[in-house]
Amino acid sequence: MNDLILIVLIIELLFIDVSSVEWSYKVKFYIVNFTLGGIMSCIPSKSDSNPLSHQIQNNVLTTLLVVIVFTAIKSYYDKIRREKARVAVFVIGTGPVGVTAALAAVQTKRVTQLVFYEQEERNQVYDRNYQICFDRRSTNILKKLHVDFDNIEGIWDDRCFYTRVGNYIEYIFSAIKRSNTETKIYFNKK
C-alpha cells in the first residue's frame, strides 16, 4: 500500500495535468490522508477565486514533507551503514608505508581481515639493512597511531628518529597482532 502511495505521489508530482483537476484532488486527498493523517484537506472552498491554489499549496507541502522525510531516512541509513561497515584489507608489499597504512586501517575497528603479500622471504624482510628516518611531523602522526618509539630499536638525533627498516616493520607487525584482527602474512609470493 505504501508503495502505491509513493508511486502515485511521484506520478502526480511529475505529471500535473491541469485539465483533470477533479482526479488530482482525489489523488492528493488520498495521499494526504495517509501521509498526514487527514490533517490537511485538499478540497477547495467555494469562496476561492482560484480553484488551483489549494492544489498547488498542497503539492508544495506534500513535496516538502516527502523531501524532508527522505533526507532524514537517508542520512540515518548512511550513518548506520558507515558504523557497521566491515572490510578486508589486502596489502601488497611489507615496506614501511604498507605496514603503517595497515596499522592505521586496523585501528579503525572496521577491518575484519588483514592480508599481506610479500615477494621476499621472512628473513629478508626483517633483516633489511637500510635505515629510515622519521621527522617530527611523521613521529607525531605515528604517535597518534600508538607507535611507541621507546620500544623500537633506534636513535633520536635533532628531533628525528632513525631506525633500521626491519626493526620498524617487526614492531608494526607486533602492534597489528596485538589488535586481535585476523592477520595473514604470505611471504615469498609474487
C-alpha atoms as an extended CHARMM CRD file, in Angstrom:
* protein
*
       190  EXT
         1         1  MET       CA              0.0000000000        0.0000000000        0.0000000000  PROA      1               0.0000000000
         2         2  ASN       CA              2.8100000000        2.4340000000        0.8450000000  PROA      2               0.0000000000
         3         3  ASP       CA              4.4990000000        1.6250000000       -2.4650000000  PROA      3               0.0000000000
         4         4  LEU       CA              1.2900000000        2.5040000000       -4.3030000000  PROA      4               0.0000000000
         5         5  ILE       CA              1.0180000000        5.8210000000       -2.4560000000  PROA      5               0.0000000000
         6         6  LEU       CA              4.6250000000        6.6620000000       -3.2480000000  PROA      6               0.0000000000
         7         7  ILE       CA              4.1920000000        5.7490000000       -6.9310000000  PROA      7               0.0000000000
         8         8  VAL       CA              1.0050000000        7.8200000000       -7.1970000000  PROA      8               0.0000000000
         9         9  LEU       CA              2.7510000000       10.7310000000       -5.4770000000  PROA      9               0.0000000000
        10        10  ILE       CA              5.7230000000       10.5780000000       -7.8320000000  PROA      10              0.0000000000
        11        11  ILE       CA              3.4760000000       10.3190000000      -10.8840000000  PROA      11              0.0000000000
        12        12  GLU       CA              1.4030000000       13.2530000000       -9.6730000000  PROA      12              0.0000000000
        13        13  LEU       CA              4.4240000000       15.4270000000       -8.9590000000  PROA      13              0.0000000000
        14        14  LEU       CA              5.9490000000       14.7020000000      -12.3490000000  PROA      14              0.0000000000
        15        15  PHE       CA              2.7910000000       14.9050000000      -14.4510000000  PROA      15              0.0000000000
        16        16  ILE       CA              0.3940000000       17.5030000000      -13.0730000000  PROA      16              0.0000000000
        17        17  ASP       CA             -2.4640000000       17.7730000000      -15.5230000000  PROA      17              0.0000000000
        18        18  VAL       CA             -4.4020000000       20.9930000000      -15.0180000000  PROA      18              0.0000000000
        19        19  SER       CA             -7.3260000000       19.8440000000      -17.1830000000  PROA      19              0.0000000000
        20        20  SER       CA             -8.1510000000       16.9410000000      -14.8440000000  PROA      20              0.0000000000
        21        21  VAL       CA             -8.4660000000       18.9490000000      -11.6380000000  PROA      21              0.0000000000
        22        22  GLU       CA            -11.0180000000       16.5860000000      -10.1250000000  PROA      22              0.0000000000
        23        23  TRP       CA             -8.7660000000       13.4940000000      -10.4740000000  PROA      23              0.0000000000
        24        24  SER       CA             -5.7940000000       15.3810000000       -8.9960000000  PROA      24              0.0000000000
        25        25  TYR       CA             -7.8370000000       16.4110000000       -5.9850000000  PROA      25              0.0000000000
        26        26  LYS       CA             -8.8640000000       12.8190000000       -5.3340000000  PROA      26              0.0000000000
        27        27  VAL       CA             -5.3070000000       11.5460000000       -5.6330000000  PROA      27              0.0000000000
        28        28  LYS       CA             -3.9680000000       14.3730000000       -3.4940000000  PROA      28              0.0000000000
        29        29  PHE       CA             -6.6240000000       13.8300000000       -0.8400000000  PROA      29              0.0000000000
        30        30  TYR       CA             -5.8150000000       10.1100000000       -0.7950000000  PROA      30              0.0000000000
        31        31  ILE       CA             -2.0870000000       10.7940000000       -0.3590000000  PROA      31              0.0000000000
        32        32  VAL       CA             -2.5460000000       13.4950000000        2.2650000000  PROA      32              0.0000000000
        33        33  ASN       CA             -4.9110000000       11.3020000000        4.2780000000  PROA      33              0.0000000000
        34        34  PHE       CA             -2.2780000000        8.5750000000        4.5310000000  PROA      34              0.0000000000
        35        35  THR       CA              0.7890000000       10.7490000000        4.9850000000  PROA      35              0.0000000000
        36        36  LEU       CA             -0.5460000000       13.4110000000        7.3180000000  PROA      36              0.0000000000
        37        37  GLY       CA             -3.4310000000       11.5560000000        8.9350000000  PROA      37              0.0000000000
        38        38  GLY       CA             -6.0590000000       13.6810000000        7.2130000000  PROA      38              0.0000000000
        39        39  ILE       CA             -4.9230000000       16.9320000000        8.8470000000  PROA      39              0.0000000000
        40        40  MET       CA             -4.7920000000       18.8170000000        5.5730000000  PROA      40              0.0000000000
        41        41  SER       CA             -7.7530000000       18.9760000000        3.2650000000  PROA      41              0.0000000000
        42        42  CYS       CA             -7.3840000000       19.1530000000       -0.4710000000  PROA      42              0.0000000000
        43        43  ILE       CA            -10.9130000000       20.1970000000       -1.3730000000  PROA      43              0.0000000000
        44        44  PRO       CA            -11.0620000000       23.8990000000       -2.2280000000  PROA      44              0.0000000000
        45        45  SER       CA            -13.6960000000       26.1040000000       -0.6630000000  PROA      45              0.0000000000
        46        46  LYS       CA            -16.4040000000       27.7140000000       -2.8120000000  PROA      46              0.0000000000
        47        47  SER       CA            -15.1870000000       31.2450000000       -1.9980000000  PROA      47              0.0000000000
        48        48  ASP       CA            -11.7340000000       30.8020000000       -3.5850000000  PROA      48              0.0000000000
        49        49  SER       CA            -11.2040000000       32.7980000000       -6.7360000000  PROA      49              0.0000000000
        50        50  ASN       CA             -8.5010000000       30.3800000000       -7.9310000000  PROA      50              0.0000000000
        51        51  PRO       CA             -9.5550000000       26.7240000000       -7.6010000000  PROA      51              0.0000000000
        52        52  LEU       CA             -5.9920000000       25.5110000000       -8.1790000000  PROA      52              0.0000000000
        53        53  SER       CA             -4.4650000000       27.4520000000       -5.2810000000  PROA      53              0.0000000000
        54        54  HSD       CA             -5.2110000000       24.6790000000       -2.7640000000  PROA      54              0.0000000000
        55        55  GLN       CA             -3.8360000000       22.0480000000       -5.1170000000  PROA      55              0.0000000000
        56        56  ILE       CA             -0.6210000000       23.9990000000       -5.6440000000  PROA      56              0.0000000000
        57        57  GLN       CA             -0.2720000000       24.6580000000       -1.9320000000  PROA      57              0.0000000000
        58        58  ASN       CA             -0.8510000000       21.0080000000       -1.0920000000  PROA      58              0.0000000000
        59        59  ASN       CA              1.5560000000       19.8720000000       -3.8210000000  PROA      59              0.0000000000
        60        60  VAL       CA              4.2590000000       22.0970000000       -2.3790000000  PROA      60              0.0000000000
        61        61  LEU       CA              3.6030000000       20.9650000000        1.2050000000  PROA      61              0.0000000000
        62        62  THR       CA              3.4840000000       17.2870000000        0.2580000000  PROA      62              0.0000000000
        63        63  THR       CA              6.6610000000       17.5850000000       -1.7950000000  PROA      63              0.0000000000
        64        64  LEU       CA              8.3870000000       19.3490000000        1.0760000000  PROA      64              0.0000000000
        65        65  LEU       CA              7.2270000000       16.6530000000        3.5010000000  PROA      65              0.0000000000
        66        66  VAL       CA              8.4480000000       13.8530000000        1.2260000000  PROA      66              0.0000000000
        67        67  VAL       CA             11.8350000000       15.5310000000        0.7270000000  PROA      67              0.0000000000
        68        68  ILE       CA             12.3010000000       16.0770000000        4.4720000000  PROA      68              0.0000000000
        69        69  VAL       CA             11.3190000000       12.5050000000        5.3440000000  PROA      69              0.0000000000
        70        70  PHE       CA             13.5000000000       11.0790000000        2.5670000000  PROA      70              0.0000000000
        71        71  THR       CA             16.5060000000       13.1730000000        3.6400000000  PROA      71              0.0000000000
        72        72  ALA       CA             16.1120000000       12.1650000000        7.2860000000  PROA      72              0.0000000000
        73        73  ILE       CA             15.7720000000        8.4630000000        6.4870000000  PROA      73              0.0000000000
        74        74  LYS       CA             18.6770000000        8.5050000000        4.0200000000  PROA      74              0.0000000000
        75        75  SER       CA             21.0490000000       10.2980000000        6.3980000000  PROA      75              0.0000000000
        76        76  TYR       CA             20.1280000000        7.9200000000        9.2390000000  PROA      76              0.0000000000
        77        77  TYR       CA             20.6200000000        4.8890000000        6.9690000000  PROA      77              0.0000000000
        78        78  ASP       CA             24.0020000000        6.1960000000        5.7420000000  PROA      78              0.0000000000
        79        79  LYS       CA             25.1350000000        6.7800000000        9.3210000000  PROA      79              0.0000000000
        80        80  ILE       CA             24.2330000000        3.2360000000       10.3560000000  PROA      80              0.0000000000
        81        81  ARG       CA             25.8460000000        1.8000000000        7.2210000000  PROA      81              0.0000000000
        82        82  ARG       CA             29.1070000000        3.6570000000        7.9100000000  PROA      82              0.0000000000
        83        83  GLU       CA             29.1400000000        2.4960000000       11.5370000000  PROA      83              0.0000000000
        84        84  LYS       CA             28.5130000000       -1.1420000000       10.6430000000  PROA      84              0.0000000000
        85        85  ALA       CA             30.8080000000       -1.3580000000        7.5910000000  PROA      85              0.0000000000
        86        86  ARG       CA             33.3980000000       -4.1310000000        7.7790000000  PROA      86              0.0000000000
        87        87  VAL       CA             36.1500000000       -4.6920000000        5.2340000000  PROA      87              0.0000000000
        88        88  ALA       CA             39.0360000000       -6.9910000000        4.4230000000  PROA      88              0.0000000000
        89        89  VAL       CA             42.3060000000       -5.1780000000        3.6740000000  PROA      89              0.0000000000
        90        90  PHE       CA             44.9760000000       -6.5620000000        1.3350000000  PROA      90              0.0000000000
        91        91  VAL       CA             48.4470000000       -5.0250000000        1.4530000000  PROA      91              0.0000000000
        92        92  ILE       CA             50.8820000000       -5.7060000000       -1.3740000000  PROA      92              0.0000000000
        93        93  GLY       CA             54.4200000000       -5.3980000000       -0.0540000000  PROA      93              0.0000000000
        94        94  THR       CA             55.6000000000       -5.1000000000        3.5200000000  PROA      94              0.0000000000
        95        95  GLY       CA             57.5060000000       -1.8730000000        3.2690000000  PROA      95              0.0000000000
        96        96  PRO       CA             57.2370000000        0.8990000000        5.8570000000  PROA      96              0.0000000000
        97        97  VAL       CA             54.3730000000        2.6290000000        4.0500000000  PROA      97              0.0000000000
        98        98  GLY       CA             52.3190000000       -0.5470000000        3.6010000000  PROA      98              0.0000000000
        99        99  VAL       CA             52.6130000000       -1.7220000000        7.1950000000  PROA      99              0.0000000000
       100       100  THR       CA             51.8990000000        1.7810000000        8.5370000000  PROA      100             0.0000000000
       101       101  ALA       CA             48.7740000000        2.0210000000        6.3620000000  PROA      101             0.0000000000
       102       102  ALA       CA             47.7080000000       -1.4090000000        7.6150000000  PROA      102             0.0000000000
       103       103  LEU       CA             48.1990000000       -0.2800000000       11.2250000000  PROA      103             0.0000000000
       104       104  ALA       CA             46.0450000000        2.7890000000       10.5860000000  PROA      104             0.0000000000
       105       105  ALA       CA             43.3520000000        0.6250000000        8.9680000000  PROA      105             0.0000000000
       106       106  VAL       CA             43.3160000000       -1.8700000000       11.8370000000  PROA      106             0.0000000000
       107       107  GLN       CA             42.8430000000        0.8930000000       14.3870000000  PROA      107             0.0000000000
       108       108  THR       CA             39.5870000000        1.9860000000       12.7310000000  PROA      108             0.0000000000
       109       109  LYS       CA             37.9990000000       -1.2090000000       14.1310000000  PROA      109             0.0000000000
       110       110  ARG       CA             36.3060000000       -1.8730000000       10.7800000000  PROA      110             0.0000000000
       111       111  VAL       CA             38.8630000000       -4.3090000000        9.4150000000  PROA      111             0.0000000000
       112       112  THR       CA             37.8210000000       -7.9500000000        9.7640000000  PROA      112             0.0000000000
       113       113  GLN       CA             40.7790000000       -9.4720000000        7.9610000000  PROA      113             0.0000000000
       114       114  LEU       CA             44.2330000000       -8.1530000000        7.0990000000  PROA      114             0.0000000000
       115       115  VAL       CA             46.2890000000       -9.9510000000        4.4480000000  PROA      115             0.0000000000
       116       116  PHE       CA             49.8770000000       -9.1240000000        3.4560000000  PROA      116             0.0000000000
       117       117  TYR       CA             51.5610000000      -10.3660000000        0.2790000000  PROA      117             0.0000000000
       118       118  GLU       CA             55.3500000000      -10.0260000000        0.1000000000  PROA      118             0.0000000000
       119       119  GLN       CA             57.6610000000      -11.3090000000       -2.6170000000  PROA      119             0.0000000000
       120       120  GLU       CA             60.6700000000      -11.6350000000       -0.2910000000  PROA      120             0.0000000000
       121       121  GLU       CA             61.3340000000      -14.2660000000        2.3680000000  PROA      121             0.0000000000
       122       122  ARG       CA             60.5250000000      -13.5120000000        6.0120000000  PROA      122             0.0000000000
       123       123  ASN       CA             64.2070000000      -13.2430000000        6.9580000000  PROA      123             0.0000000000
       124       124  GLN       CA             64.8740000000      -10.7990000000        4.1380000000  PROA      124             0.0000000000
       125       125  VAL       CA             62.0480000000       -8.5580000000        5.3230000000  PROA      125             0.0000000000
       126       126  TYR       CA             63.2250000000       -8.4220000000        8.9290000000  PROA      126             0.0000000000
       127       127  ASP       CA             66.9270000000       -8.1330000000        8.0040000000  PROA      127             0.0000000000
       128       128  ARG       CA             66.6450000000       -5.1330000000        5.7060000000  PROA      128             0.0000000000
       129       129  ASN       CA             69.7730000000       -3.1340000000        6.4430000000  PROA      129             0.0000000000
       130       130  TYR       CA             68.8600000000        0.2890000000        5.1670000000  PROA      130             0.0000000000
       131       131  GLN       CA             67.6300000000        2.8870000000        7.6170000000  PROA      131             0.0000000000
       132       132  ILE       CA             64.5690000000        5.0360000000        7.7490000000  PROA      132             0.0000000000
       133       133  CYS       CA             64.2750000000        8.4870000000        9.2890000000  PROA      133             0.0000000000
       134       134  PHE       CA             61.0980000000        9.8780000000       10.8250000000  PROA      134             0.0000000000
       135       135  ASP       CA             60.9880000000       13.6460000000       11.1920000000  PROA      135             0.0000000000
       136       136  ARG       CA             58.9700000000       15.3900000000       13.8920000000  PROA      136             0.0000000000
       137       137  ARG       CA             55.7940000000       15.5430000000       11.8200000000  PROA      137             0.0000000000
       138       138  SER       CA             55.9830000000       11.8240000000       10.9750000000  PROA      138             0.0000000000
       139       139  THR       CA             56.6250000000       10.8680000000       14.5830000000  PROA      139             0.0000000000
       140       140  ASN       CA             53.6010000000       12.9100000000       15.7000000000  PROA      140             0.0000000000
       141       141  ILE       CA             51.4160000000       11.0890000000       13.1740000000  PROA      141             0.0000000000
       142       142  LEU       CA             52.7830000000        7.7120000000       14.2600000000  PROA      142             0.0000000000
       143       143  LYS       CA             52.2820000000        8.5580000000       17.9320000000  PROA      143             0.0000000000
       144       144  LYS       CA             48.5940000000        9.1310000000       17.1550000000  PROA      144             0.0000000000
       145       145  LEU       CA             48.6250000000        5.5500000000       15.8450000000  PROA      145             0.0000000000
       146       146  HSD       CA             50.0580000000        4.4810000000       19.2360000000  PROA      146             0.0000000000
       147       147  VAL       CA             53.5420000000        3.7190000000       17.9160000000  PROA      147             0.0000000000
       148       148  ASP       CA             55.8600000000        3.6910000000       20.9340000000  PROA      148             0.0000000000
       149       149  PHE       CA             59.2890000000        4.8230000000       19.7470000000  PROA      149             0.0000000000
       150       150  ASP       CA             60.8260000000        3.8110000000       23.0860000000  PROA      150             0.0000000000
       151       151  ASN       CA             60.1770000000        0.1670000000       22.1530000000  PROA      151             0.0000000000
       152       152  ILE       CA             61.7620000000        0.3940000000       18.6940000000  PROA      152             0.0000000000
       153       153  GLU       CA             65.5000000000       -0.0310000000       18.3950000000  PROA      153             0.0000000000
       154       154  GLY       CA             66.8020000000        3.2720000000       17.0480000000  PROA      154             0.0000000000
       155       155  ILE       CA             68.2200000000        6.6580000000       17.9740000000  PROA      155             0.0000000000
       156       156  TRP       CA             66.9370000000       10.2110000000       18.2960000000  PROA      156             0.0000000000
       157       157  ASP       CA             69.0320000000       12.9200000000       16.6990000000  PROA      157             0.0000000000
       158       158  ASP       CA             67.9610000000       16.5270000000       16.1900000000  PROA      158             0.0000000000
       159       159  ARG       CA             64.2400000000       15.7230000000       16.6830000000  PROA      159             0.0000000000
       160       160  CYS       CA             64.3970000000       12.8920000000       14.1190000000  PROA      160             0.0000000000
       161       161  PHE       CA             64.1550000000        9.1790000000       14.8200000000  PROA      161             0.0000000000
       162       162  TYR       CA             66.4720000000        6.8160000000       12.9240000000  PROA      162             0.0000000000
       163       163  THR       CA             65.9660000000        3.0600000000       12.8290000000  PROA      163             0.0000000000
       164       164  ARG       CA             66.5200000000        0.0950000000       10.5680000000  PROA      164             0.0000000000
       165       165  VAL       CA             63.5430000000       -0.6920000000        8.3740000000  PROA      165             0.0000000000
       166       166  GLY       CA             63.4630000000       -4.3010000000        9.5870000000  PROA      166             0.0000000000
       167       167  ASN       CA             63.1250000000       -3.1740000000       13.2110000000  PROA      167             0.0000000000
       168       168  TYR       CA             60.2970000000       -0.8030000000       12.3450000000  PROA      168             0.0000000000
       169       169  ILE       CA             58.4230000000       -3.4310000000       10.3240000000  PROA      169             0.0000000000
       170       170  GLU       CA             58.8300000000       -6.0140000000       13.0760000000  PROA      170             0.0000000000
       171       171  TYR       CA             57.4280000000       -3.5640000000       15.6490000000  PROA      171             0.0000000000
       172       172  ILE       CA             54.4440000000       -2.6760000000       13.4450000000  PROA      172             0.0000000000
       173       173  PHE       CA             53.6750000000       -6.3630000000       12.8080000000  PROA      173             0.0000000000
       174       174  SER       CA             53.6640000000       -6.9960000000       16.5620000000  PROA      174             0.0000000000
       175       175  ALA       CA             51.3610000000       -3.9820000000       17.0840000000  PROA      175             0.0000000000
       176       176  ILE       CA             48.9880000000       -5.3080000000       14.4200000000  PROA      176             0.0000000000
       177       177  LYS       CA             48.9520000000       -8.7570000000       16.0410000000  PROA      177             0.0000000000
       178       178  ARG       CA             48.0540000000       -7.1570000000       19.3970000000  PROA      178             0.0000000000
       179       179  SER       CA             44.9640000000       -5.6360000000       17.7850000000  PROA      179             0.0000000000
       180       180  ASN       CA             43.2330000000       -9.0610000000       17.6050000000  PROA      180             0.0000000000
       181       181  THR       CA             42.4660000000       -8.6680000000       13.9010000000  PROA      181             0.0000000000
       182       182  GLU       CA             42.7210000000      -11.7960000000       11.7760000000  PROA      182             0.0000000000
       183       183  THR       CA             46.0890000000      -11.2800000000       10.0860000000  PROA      183             0.0000000000
       184       184  LYS       CA             47.7420000000      -13.4120000000        7.4260000000  PROA      184             0.0000000000
       185       185  ILE       CA             51.2040000000      -12.7380000000        6.0460000000  PROA      185             0.0000000000
       186       186  TYR       CA             52.2400000000      -14.5500000000        2.8820000000  PROA      186             0.0000000000
       187       187  PHE       CA             55.9650000000      -14.3420000000        2.2370000000  PROA      187             0.0000000000
       188       188  ASN       CA             57.7000000000      -15.3820000000       -0.9920000000  PROA      188             0.0000000000
       189       189  LYS       CA             54.5920000000      -14.6430000000       -3.1070000000  PROA      189             0.0000000000
       190       190  LYS       CA             54.6280000000      -12.8860000000       -6.4430000000  PROA      190             0.0000000000
